[in-house]
Amino acid sequence: MNKQDIFRQIPSVDEVLDQPLIACAVGEYSRNRVIAVVRAVFDEYRVAIAKGDVTESLGIDELVRRVLDSVQQADEASLRKVINATGIIIHTNLGRSVLPREAVDAVVEVASSYSTLEYDVETAQRGSRHDHVEALLCELTGAEAAMAVNNNAAAVMMVIACFARGKEAIVSRGELVEIGGSFRVPDVMAESGAMMVEVGTTNKTHIADYANAITDLTGLLLKVHTSNYRVVGFVSNPSLDELVALGDARGIPVMEDQGSGVLIDLTKYGLPAEPTVQESVARGATVVTFSGDKLLGGPQAGIIVGRKEAIARLKKHPLARALRLDKMTLAALESTLKLYRNPETLLRNIPTLDMLTRSAESIKAEAQSIANRLESALGATATIRIEREVARAGGGSLPLADIDSWVVSIEPHDYSESDLEEWLRTKTDVPIITRVRDGRVLIDPRTLIDTDDDVIVECIAQFAQAAK
Ligand SMILES: *Cc1c(COP(=O)(O)O)cnc(C)c1O
């Protein structure tokens, strides 16, 4: 067909609006929005005709379909569920920790009703929002006092601002880390109004380096857990014990930024030893800060535990108000922490810990089951295998932990692996995030939840069917 003929056959906007399916959409999404979409679809169509990309007139049914797709797509939430088949457990871009069921229920309850956020029902007096998690945090970590703010970056910033604004904060050169995104220790120091005093060298810092750097202006001794990397070889930094002894002798608070926030002994599950929060508290750190959504497995939060006077000062700091937690996060944090009271059911109840500690055998069995189902769905169009793999905690936690694991690998014959990867990510109802390596799409069962495996098998089968 020539362009003029195709142009002539474009229906009017009103003709499209009169179609029954479009009338339904108008009922659901409002007339103005549907008209705007119809115009946008027509504009795109006209451009395609003018360019010669369209050589036959599209029927009204096809135009209606495009309008409906486009209206629905525009209505889709931007923040929505995805399936994480990458095996990276604390995947920062995919939202870090999946909340425990109990935490989700608690969030729904306080979000859909009024709550005791800052109210004491016994006395009918105003209460403090810190109360909901402070006693639990003290019970679990052995600290005298505790509070929680928006995230660990906020916690670190507030502690430095509170104790070292206009003063000096001493930190080892070996601990001046960048934790991904825009969290760099020197920048946080600068924002907090502290003067950073670097001591030691990249690989070795001694307690004497700290001691020699102390002046009348020193407000804080800092220890930062180098979460996401390790320097190995001729390396050392002063221990927390040494820093606490020095700080106590000179009357200077010691802060440890622990990052990941481990409350249990991970070596029991074959994972590398990480200092626990309890250990840092027992060693006498003035304050210890850590994230709520890394190895703790709860909501995004920055938790500060430590000595009573220090926490009391922090609670009164103006930043505490600016960085405070909302009721939904507090509800999720309280119920996550409560799960730590029962060590028997802890790993089962906290998805992050469950994923982290699942045995290679159980992952292998799940990989085999997915592989079997894919094999019958895909037949000869792809080679399906299960392969040994090393899983990672992610989120900058446990960087050296090689977690023994298994994945399903799909090596397509009739289409490319990147087409499959892209289709799973962009064309399914729930985006499925996978990894591609050496011509194969990898599915890691370690980070799958509920019926994710069924959804994946079904979607891949659908793709293979369409690709035929
Ligand atoms: C992750 C991390 C942070 C930042 O914590 P957020 O909760 O992401 O704000 C700060 N310090 C250390 C050592 C970390 O590991």
The ligand as a Gaussian input file, in Angstrom:
#p B3LYP/6-31G(d) Opt

LIG

0 1
 C       26.579000      -0.867000      54.392000
 C       27.484000      -0.060000      55.224000
 C       27.193000       1.283000      55.481000
 C       25.969000       1.960000      54.911000
 O       24.825000       1.414000      55.483000
 P       23.362000       1.706000      54.866000
 O       22.443000       0.950000      55.737000
 O       23.413000       1.223000      53.453000
 O       23.147000       3.168000      54.939000
 C       28.067000       1.988000      56.272000
 N       29.173000       1.412000      56.786000
 C       29.476000       0.120000      56.571000
 C       30.718000      -0.455000      57.171000
 C       28.646000      -0.667000      55.778000
 O       28.935000      -1.945000      55.551000

